[in-house]
Amino acid sequence: MVDPATIKYLALDADDTLWMNEPIFVRTQDACRDIIGKYVSNPKEMDSKLYEYEKKNLRLFGYGIKGFLLSMIETVVELSDGKVSGIEIQQIIDLGKEMLEHPVHLLETVEKSVKTLSEHFVLMVITKGDLFDQENKLARSGIADYFQIVEVVSEKNEVTYCNLLKRHNIPAQQFLMVGNSLKSDVLPVLQAGGHAIHIPYHTTWELEKVSEHKLADYTYTELGRMSELVDFFGIQ
């Protein structure tokens, strides 16, 4: 179990940790399902096919809205046997643009908590996804000034965290990562020798799920929301 007194560097995930993100993807997928409905008997076929394309395309497009959009288009083209119209493709592109322009909605207690935490730690954001999109969301969030270090990475794994710690001269035992993903924010940090706190979000992307047995040999803390992180450190 982590000793709060040893932590000097506190890193926060962004999507679904600082602000709402996954519901935007869910709503867009629902809208795309309506578009494919005229071509397939069961529009929910799109979900499994889209998952296949997302998984396959990660190595080419990476994480984020743009890769999701391209995977949706590929899915619709395949399920419609190429019959999807140019107008319908444009509708999907417009859905992607709406996602990119969606307002940034901070999660409950985040703004006050981040301000408080920034007064006690070197505060970092470590997030994966499209560089332009993630930087844009942080800039629009209203909390960017509280972070001394911002890292947008293509993947969150043990190697990534080890490289980040080395680049910023951060001792692993003084580093704590907080996020909603066991796969990206907890397991690889523990493997890298750091500490992690899991703050679950009510919706989890399929590709961010990890089997419990992979975490069996590791210890981490789970909290309900960001304000509990302030309490965890005993900050008044």
Phi and psi restraints in degrees (value plus and minus 20) as a CYANA .aco file:
   2 VAL   PHI     -90.8   -50.8
   2 VAL   PSI     118.5   158.5
   3 ASP   PHI    -111.1   -71.1
   3 ASP   PSI      92.4   132.4
   4 PRO   PHI     -73.5   -33.5
   4 PRO   PSI     -49.7    -9.7
   5 ALA   PHI     -88.6   -48.6
   5 ALA   PSI     -38.5     1.5
   6 THR   PHI    -107.2   -67.2
   6 THR   PSI     -31.1     8.9
   7 ILE   PHI    -105.4   -65.4
   7 ILE   PSI     106.1   146.1
   8 LYS   PHI    -138.1   -98.1
   8 LYS   PSI     -44.3    -4.3
   9 TYR   PHI    -138.9   -98.9
   9 TYR   PSI      97.9   137.9
  10 LEU   PHI    -135.6   -95.6
  10 LEU   PSI      96.7   136.7
  11 ALA   PHI    -128.9   -88.9
  11 ALA   PSI     117.2   157.2
  12 LEU   PHI    -138.8   -98.8
  12 LEU   PSI     116.5   156.5
  13 ASP   PHI     -89.2   -49.2
  13 ASP   PSI     145.5   185.5
  14 ALA   PHI    -124.6   -84.6
  14 ALA   PSI     -90.4   -50.4
  15 ASP   PHI     -84.1   -44.1
  15 ASP   PSI     104.0   144.0
  16 ASP   PHI      46.2    86.2
  16 ASP   PSI      -7.0    33.0
  17 THR   PHI    -139.1   -99.1
  17 THR   PSI     -69.1   -29.1
  18 LEU   PHI    -112.9   -72.9
  18 LEU   PSI     -61.2   -21.2
  19 TRP   PHI    -159.1  -119.1
  19 TRP   PSI     140.9   180.9
  20 MET   PHI     -90.1   -50.1
  20 MET   PSI     113.3   153.3
  21 ASN   PHI    -159.6  -119.6
  21 ASN   PSI     -75.3   -35.3
  22 GLU   PHI     -78.2   -38.2
  22 GLU   PSI     -58.2   -18.2
  23 PRO   PHI     -78.1   -38.1
  23 PRO   PSI     -48.5    -8.5
  24 ILE   PHI     -85.9   -45.9
  24 ILE   PSI     -61.3   -21.3
  25 PHE   PHI     -86.0   -46.0
  25 PHE   PSI     -60.8   -20.8
  26 VAL   PHI     -83.1   -43.1
  26 VAL   PSI     -65.0   -25.0
  27 ARG   PHI     -84.2   -44.2
  27 ARG   PSI     -59.6   -19.6
  28 THR   PHI     -86.8   -46.8
  28 THR   PSI     -59.4   -19.4
  29 GLN   PHI     -84.1   -44.1
  29 GLN   PSI     -57.9   -17.9
  30 ASP   PHI     -82.3   -42.3
  30 ASP   PSI     -62.2   -22.2
  31 ALA   PHI     -86.2   -46.2
  31 ALA   PSI     -58.6   -18.6
  32 CYS   PHI     -87.3   -47.3
  32 CYS   PSI     -54.1   -14.1
  33 ARG   PHI     -82.1   -42.1
  33 ARG   PSI     -54.8   -14.8
  34 ASP   PHI     -85.1   -45.1
  34 ASP   PSI     -57.1   -17.1
  35 ILE   PHI     -87.4   -47.4
  35 ILE   PSI     -60.8   -20.8
  36 ILE   PHI     -97.9   -57.9
  36 ILE   PSI     -31.6     8.4
  37 GLY   PHI     -76.2   -36.2
  37 GLY   PSI     -50.2   -10.2
  38 LYS   PHI     -96.3   -56.3
  38 LYS   PSI     -30.5     9.5
  39 TYR   PHI    -128.7   -88.7
  39 TYR   PSI     -37.6     2.4
  40 VAL   PHI    -150.8  -110.8
  40 VAL   PSI     132.1   172.1
  41 SER   PHI     -92.0   -52.0
  41 SER   PSI     -51.8   -11.8
  42 ASN   PHI    -146.1  -106.1
  42 ASN   PSI      79.1   119.1
  43 PRO   PHI     -76.9   -36.9
  43 PRO   PSI     -41.2    -1.2
  44 LYS   PHI     -90.6   -50.6
  44 LYS   PSI     -29.7    10.3
  45 GLU   PHI     -77.3   -37.3
  45 GLU   PSI     -47.0    -7.0
  46 MET   PHI     -81.8   -41.8
  46 MET   PSI     -53.7   -13.7
  47 ASP   PHI     -81.7   -41.7
  47 ASP   PSI     -69.6   -29.6
  48 SER   PHI     -88.2   -48.2
  48 SER   PSI     -57.7   -17.7
  49 LYS   PHI     -88.8   -48.8
  49 LYS   PSI     -60.6   -20.6
  50 LEU   PHI     -82.8   -42.8
  50 LEU   PSI     -61.4   -21.4
  51 TYR   PHI     -79.1   -39.1
  51 TYR   PSI     -61.9   -21.9
  52 GLU   PHI     -80.3   -40.3
  52 GLU   PSI     -66.2   -26.2
  53 TYR   PHI     -87.5   -47.5
  53 TYR   PSI     -61.0   -21.0
  54 GLU   PHI     -80.1   -40.1
  54 GLU   PSI     -65.6   -25.6
  55 LYS   PHI     -83.1   -43.1
  55 LYS   PSI     -63.7   -23.7
  56 LYS   PHI     -88.7   -48.7
  56 LYS   PSI     -55.0   -15.0
  57 ASN   PHI    -106.6   -66.6
  57 ASN   PSI     -27.9    12.1
  58 LEU   PHI     -75.0   -35.0
  58 LEU   PSI     -60.1   -20.1
  59 ARG   PHI     -89.6   -49.6
  59 ARG   PSI     -39.0     1.0
  60 LEU   PHI    -119.0   -79.0
  60 LEU   PSI     -64.8   -24.8
  61 PHE   PHI    -123.8   -83.8
  61 PHE   PSI     -37.3     2.7
  62 GLY   PHI      51.7    91.7
  62 GLY   PSI    -186.4  -146.4
  63 TYR   PHI    -109.9   -69.9
  63 TYR   PSI     136.1   176.1
  64 GLY   PHI     103.1   143.1
  64 GLY   PSI     159.3   199.3
  65 ILE   PHI     -86.0   -46.0
  65 ILE   PSI     -59.5   -19.5
  66 LYS   PHI     -86.2   -46.2
  66 LYS   PSI     -62.0   -22.0
  67 GLY   PHI     -85.1   -45.1
  67 GLY   PSI     -59.2   -19.2
  68 PHE   PHI     -81.0   -41.0
  68 PHE   PSI     -63.8   -23.8
  69 LEU   PHI     -82.2   -42.2
  69 LEU   PSI     -66.7   -26.7
  70 LEU   PHI     -84.6   -44.6
  70 LEU   PSI     -56.9   -16.9
  71 SER   PHI     -87.5   -47.5
  71 SER   PSI     -56.0   -16.0
  72 MET   PHI     -83.7   -43.7
  72 MET   PSI     -63.3   -23.3
  73 ILE   PHI     -82.5   -42.5
  73 ILE   PSI     -65.1   -25.1
  74 GLU   PHI     -80.1   -40.1
  74 GLU   PSI     -60.6   -20.6
  75 THR   PHI     -82.1   -42.1
  75 THR   PSI     -66.6   -26.6
  76 VAL   PHI     -86.8   -46.8
  76 VAL   PSI     -59.4   -19.4
  77 VAL   PHI     -81.1   -41.1
  77 VAL   PSI     -64.5   -24.5
  78 GLU   PHI     -88.4   -48.4
  78 GLU   PSI     -67.3   -27.3
  79 LEU   PHI     -88.7   -48.7
  79 LEU   PSI     -43.7    -3.7
  80 SER   PHI    -113.5   -73.5
  80 SER   PSI     -15.3    24.7
  81 ASP   PHI      35.2    75.2
  81 ASP   PSI      16.4    56.4
  82 GLY   PHI      59.2    99.2
  82 GLY   PSI     -11.8    28.2
  83 LYS   PHI    -108.6   -68.6
  83 LYS   PSI     -29.0    11.0
  84 VAL   PHI     -77.5   -37.5
  84 VAL   PSI     117.7   157.7
  85 SER   PHI    -104.6   -64.6
  85 SER   PSI     143.1   183.1
  86 GLY   PHI     -81.4   -41.4
  86 GLY   PSI     -55.7   -15.7
  87 ILE   PHI     -83.8   -43.8
  87 ILE   PSI     -60.6   -20.6
  88 GLU   PHI     -89.8   -49.8
  88 GLU   PSI     -56.6   -16.6
  89 ILE   PHI     -82.5   -42.5
  89 ILE   PSI     -60.8   -20.8
  90 GLN   PHI     -82.9   -42.9
  90 GLN   PSI     -57.1   -17.1
  91 GLN   PHI     -81.0   -41.0
  91 GLN   PSI     -60.0   -20.0
  92 ILE   PHI     -88.0   -48.0
  92 ILE   PSI     -61.6   -21.6
  93 ILE   PHI     -80.3   -40.3
  93 ILE   PSI     -61.3   -21.3
  94 ASP   PHI     -83.8   -43.8
  94 ASP   PSI     -55.6   -15.6
  95 LEU   PHI     -81.6   -41.6
  95 LEU   PSI     -60.9   -20.9
  96 GLY   PHI     -84.2   -44.2
  96 GLY   PSI     -59.7   -19.7
  97 LYS   PHI     -84.5   -44.5
  97 LYS   PSI     -58.7   -18.7
  98 GLU   PHI     -82.6   -42.6
  98 GLU   PSI     -58.1   -18.1
  99 MET   PHI     -83.0   -43.0
  99 MET   PSI     -63.9   -23.9
 100 LEU   PHI     -86.4   -46.4
 100 LEU   PSI     -47.5    -7.5
 101 GLU   PHI    -119.2   -79.2
 101 GLU   PSI     -16.7    23.3
 102 HIS   PHI     -82.4   -42.4
 102 HIS   PSI     117.6   157.6
 103 PRO   PHI     -78.4   -38.4
 103 PRO   PSI     129.7   169.7
 104 VAL   PHI    -107.7   -67.7
 104 VAL   PSI      95.2   135.2
 105 HIS   PHI    -126.3   -86.3
 105 HIS   PSI      87.3   127.3
 106 LEU   PHI     -84.3   -44.3
 106 LEU   PSI     124.1   164.1
 107 LEU   PHI     -94.5   -54.5
 107 LEU   PSI     143.0   183.0
 108 GLU   PHI     -75.9   -35.9
 108 GLU   PSI     114.3   154.3
 109 THR   PHI      51.2    91.2
 109 THR   PSI     -19.4    20.6
 110 VAL   PHI     -85.3   -45.3
 110 VAL   PSI     -70.3   -30.3
 111 GLU   PHI     -80.1   -40.1
 111 GLU   PSI     -69.3   -29.3
 112 LYS   PHI     -84.8   -44.8
 112 LYS   PSI     -60.5   -20.5
 113 SER   PHI     -86.5   -46.5
 113 SER   PSI     -64.1   -24.1
 114 VAL   PHI     -82.7   -42.7
 114 VAL   PSI     -62.2   -22.2
 115 LYS   PHI     -78.7   -38.7
 115 LYS   PSI     -66.3   -26.3
 116 THR   PHI     -84.6   -44.6
 116 THR   PSI     -66.0   -26.0
 117 LEU   PHI     -84.1   -44.1
 117 LEU   PSI     -54.0   -14.0
 118 SER   PHI     -85.3   -45.3
 118 SER   PSI     -38.9     1.1
 119 GLU   PHI    -103.8   -63.8
 119 GLU   PSI     -26.7    13.3
 120 HIS   PHI    -144.9  -104.9
 120 HIS   PSI     -35.2     4.8
 121 PHE   PHI    -157.4  -117.4
 121 PHE   PSI     141.4   181.4
 122 VAL   PHI     -96.1   -56.1
 122 VAL   PSI      89.6   129.6
 123 LEU   PHI    -114.4   -74.4
 123 LEU   PSI     113.2   153.2
 124 MET   PHI    -147.2  -107.2
 124 MET   PSI     132.2   172.2
 125 VAL   PHI    -132.0   -92.0
 125 VAL   PSI     106.7   146.7
 126 ILE   PHI    -145.0  -105.0
 126 ILE   PSI      91.1   131.1
 127 THR   PHI    -156.6  -116.6
 127 THR   PSI     134.7   174.7
 128 LYS   PHI    -133.8   -93.8
 128 LYS   PSI     139.1   179.1
 129 GLY   PHI     116.3   156.3
 129 GLY   PSI    -184.3  -144.3
 130 ASP   PHI     -93.4   -53.4
 130 ASP   PSI     106.1   146.1
 131 LEU   PHI     -76.0   -36.0
 131 LEU   PSI     -70.2   -30.2
 132 PHE   PHI     -81.9   -41.9
 132 PHE   PSI     -66.2   -26.2
 133 ASP   PHI     -84.6   -44.6
 133 ASP   PSI     -65.1   -25.1
 134 GLN   PHI     -87.9   -47.9
 134 GLN   PSI     -61.3   -21.3
 135 GLU   PHI     -84.5   -44.5
 135 GLU   PSI     -57.7   -17.7
 136 ASN   PHI     -85.4   -45.4
 136 ASN   PSI     -62.4   -22.4
 137 LYS   PHI     -85.5   -45.5
 137 LYS   PSI     -61.3   -21.3
 138 LEU   PHI     -83.6   -43.6
 138 LEU   PSI     -61.3   -21.3
 139 ALA   PHI     -83.3   -43.3
 139 ALA   PSI     -55.0   -15.0
 140 ARG   PHI    -106.1   -66.1
 140 ARG   PSI     -27.7    12.3
 141 SER   PHI     -94.3   -54.3
 141 SER   PSI     -45.0    -5.0
 142 GLY   PHI      66.3   106.3
 142 GLY   PSI     -18.9    21.1
 143 ILE   PHI    -140.4  -100.4
 143 ILE   PSI     -12.2    27.8
 144 ALA   PHI     -78.5   -38.5
 144 ALA   PSI     -55.6   -15.6
 145 ASP   PHI     -88.3   -48.3
 145 ASP   PSI     -33.8     6.2
 146 TYR   PHI    -100.8   -60.8
 146 TYR   PSI     -30.8     9.2
 147 PHE   PHI    -124.6   -84.6
 147 PHE   PSI     110.2   150.2
 148 GLN   PHI    -107.5   -67.5
 148 GLN   PSI     -45.4    -5.4
 149 ILE   PHI    -153.9  -113.9
 149 ILE   PSI     111.0   151.0
 150 VAL   PHI    -146.0  -106.0
 150 VAL   PSI     104.8   144.8
 151 GLU   PHI    -146.8  -106.8
 151 GLU   PSI     100.1   140.1
 152 VAL   PHI    -127.2   -87.2
 152 VAL   PSI      95.8   135.8
 153 VAL   PHI    -136.5   -96.5
 153 VAL   PSI     139.0   179.0
 154 SER   PHI    -100.4   -60.4
 154 SER   PSI     -42.9    -2.9
 155 GLU   PHI    -174.6  -134.6
 155 GLU   PSI     131.1   171.1
 156 LYS   PHI    -133.7   -93.7
 156 LYS   PSI      78.8   118.8
 157 ASN   PHI    -157.0  -117.0
 157 ASN   PSI    -198.2  -158.2
 158 GLU   PHI     -78.8   -38.8
 158 GLU   PSI     -61.9   -21.9
 159 VAL   PHI     -82.1   -42.1
 159 VAL   PSI     -63.0   -23.0
 160 THR   PHI     -78.4   -38.4
 160 THR   PSI     -69.2   -29.2
 161 TYR   PHI     -86.5   -46.5
 161 TYR   PSI     -59.9   -19.9
 162 CYS   PHI     -80.5   -40.5
 162 CYS   PSI     -62.3   -22.3
 163 ASN   PHI     -85.4   -45.4
 163 ASN   PSI     -60.3   -20.3
 164 LEU   PHI     -84.4   -44.4
 164 LEU   PSI     -64.5   -24.5
 165 LEU   PHI     -82.4   -42.4
 165 LEU   PSI     -61.2   -21.2
 166 LYS   PHI     -86.8   -46.8
 166 LYS   PSI     -63.7   -23.7
 167 ARG   PHI     -84.1   -44.1
 167 ARG   PSI     -54.6   -14.6
 168 HIS   PHI    -120.7   -80.7
 168 HIS   PSI     -10.2    29.8
 169 ASN   PHI      34.0    74.0
 169 ASN   PSI      27.4    67.4
 170 ILE   PHI    -125.3   -85.3
 170 ILE   PSI      99.6   139.6
 171 PRO   PHI     -84.7   -44.7
 171 PRO   PSI     112.8   152.8
 172 ALA   PHI     -77.0   -37.0
 172 ALA   PSI     -56.6   -16.6
 173 GLN   PHI     -91.5   -51.5
 173 GLN   PSI     -32.6     7.4
 174 GLN   PHI    -120.8   -80.8
 174 GLN   PSI     -13.4    26.6
 175 PHE   PHI    -131.2   -91.2
 175 PHE   PSI     111.7   151.7
 176 LEU   PHI    -149.4  -109.4
 176 LEU   PSI     107.9   147.9
 177 MET   PHI    -126.2   -86.2
 177 MET   PSI     115.7   155.7
 178 VAL   PHI    -143.7  -103.7
 178 VAL   PSI     108.7   148.7
 179 GLY   PHI    -189.3  -149.3
 179 GLY   PSI     155.0   195.0
 180 ASN   PHI    -111.9   -71.9
 180 ASN   PSI     -30.4     9.6
 181 SER   PHI    -126.9   -86.9
 181 SER   PSI      98.3   138.3
 182 LEU   PHI     -83.1   -43.1
 182 LEU   PSI     -55.8   -15.8
 183 LYS   PHI     -90.5   -50.5
 183 LYS   PSI     -59.2   -19.2
 184 SER   PHI    -124.6   -84.6
 184 SER   PSI     -50.0   -10.0
 185 ASP   PHI    -127.9   -87.9
 185 ASP   PSI     -32.5     7.5
 186 VAL   PHI    -136.7   -96.7
 186 VAL   PSI     -85.7   -45.7
 187 LEU   PHI     -75.3   -35.3
 187 LEU   PSI     -72.6   -32.6
 188 PRO   PHI     -87.2   -47.2
 188 PRO   PSI     -47.6    -7.6
 189 VAL   PHI     -89.0   -49.0
 189 VAL   PSI     -63.1   -23.1
 190 LEU   PHI     -83.9   -43.9
 190 LEU   PSI     -59.1   -19.1
 191 GLN   PHI     -84.2   -44.2
 191 GLN   PSI     -49.7    -9.7
 192 ALA   PHI    -104.3   -64.3
 192 ALA   PSI     -21.8    18.2
 193 GLY   PHI      75.5   115.5
 193 GLY   PSI     -17.4    22.6
 194 GLY   PHI    -112.3   -72.3
 194 GLY   PSI    -186.8  -146.8
 195 HIS   PHI    -138.3   -98.3
 195 HIS   PSI     137.5   177.5
 196 ALA   PHI    -165.8  -125.8
 196 ALA   PSI     126.9   166.9
 197 ILE   PHI    -146.1  -106.1
 197 ILE   PSI     112.2   152.2
 198 HIS   PHI    -121.1   -81.1
 198 HIS   PSI     103.0   143.0
 199 ILE   PHI    -135.9   -95.9
 199 ILE   PSI      75.5   115.5
 200 PRO   PHI     -82.1   -42.1
 200 PRO   PSI     129.8   169.8
 201 TYR   PHI    -132.5   -92.5
 201 TYR   PSI     132.0   172.0
 202 HIS   PHI     -89.0   -49.0
 202 HIS   PSI     -37.9     2.1
 203 THR   PHI    -144.1  -104.1
 203 THR   PSI     111.4   151.4
 204 THR   PHI    -145.3  -105.3
 204 THR   PSI     108.8   148.8
 205 TRP   PHI     -82.0   -42.0
 205 TRP   PSI     120.9   160.9
 206 GLU   PHI     -74.9   -34.9
 206 GLU   PSI     -59.4   -19.4
 207 LEU   PHI     -95.8   -55.8
 207 LEU   PSI     -25.0    15.0
 208 GLU   PHI    -120.9   -80.9
 208 GLU   PSI     -17.7    22.3
 209 LYS   PHI    -103.5   -63.5
 209 LYS   PSI     126.3   166.3
 210 VAL   PHI    -158.5  -118.5
 210 VAL   PSI     121.9   161.9
 211 SER   PHI     -90.2   -50.2
 211 SER   PSI     122.9   162.9
 212 GLU   PHI     -81.3   -41.3
 212 GLU   PSI     -50.6   -10.6
 213 HIS   PHI     -83.8   -43.8
 213 HIS   PSI     -45.1    -5.1
 214 LYS   PHI     -89.7   -49.7
 214 LYS   PSI     -39.9     0.1
 215 LEU   PHI    -121.3   -81.3
 215 LEU   PSI     -20.1    19.9
 216 ALA   PHI     -78.5   -38.5
 216 ALA   PSI     -52.5   -12.5
 217 ASP   PHI    -112.2   -72.2
 217 ASP   PSI     -13.8    26.2
 218 TYR   PHI    -141.6  -101.6
 218 TYR   PSI     133.5   173.5
 219 THR   PHI    -136.1   -96.1
 219 THR   PSI     110.4   150.4
 220 TYR   PHI    -168.1  -128.1
 220 TYR   PSI     146.1   186.1
 221 THR   PHI    -123.8   -83.8
 221 THR   PSI     124.0   164.0
 222 GLU   PHI    -138.7   -98.7
 222 GLU   PSI     110.9   150.9
 223 LEU   PHI    -142.3  -102.3
 223 LEU   PSI     145.9   185.9
 224 GLY   PHI    -110.5   -70.5
 224 GLY   PSI     -54.3   -14.3
 225 ARG   PHI    -179.2  -139.2
 225 ARG   PSI     153.9   193.9
 226 MET   PHI     -84.1   -44.1
 226 MET   PSI     -53.6   -13.6
 227 SER   PHI     -83.5   -43.5
 227 SER   PSI     -47.4    -7.4
 228 GLU   PHI     -89.2   -49.2
 228 GLU   PSI     -41.5    -1.5
 229 LEU   PHI     -88.0   -48.0
 229 LEU   PSI     -58.6   -18.6
 230 VAL   PHI     -82.2   -42.2
 230 VAL   PSI     -63.5   -23.5
 231 ASP   PHI     -84.6   -44.6
 231 ASP   PSI     -57.8   -17.8
 232 PHE   PHI     -77.0   -37.0
 232 PHE   PSI     -57.7   -17.7
 233 PHE   PHI    -107.6   -67.6
 233 PHE   PSI     -20.8    19.2
 234 GLY   PHI      48.7    88.7
 234 GLY   PSI       8.3    48.3
 235 ILE   PHI    -102.0   -62.0
 235 ILE   PSI     109.4   149.4
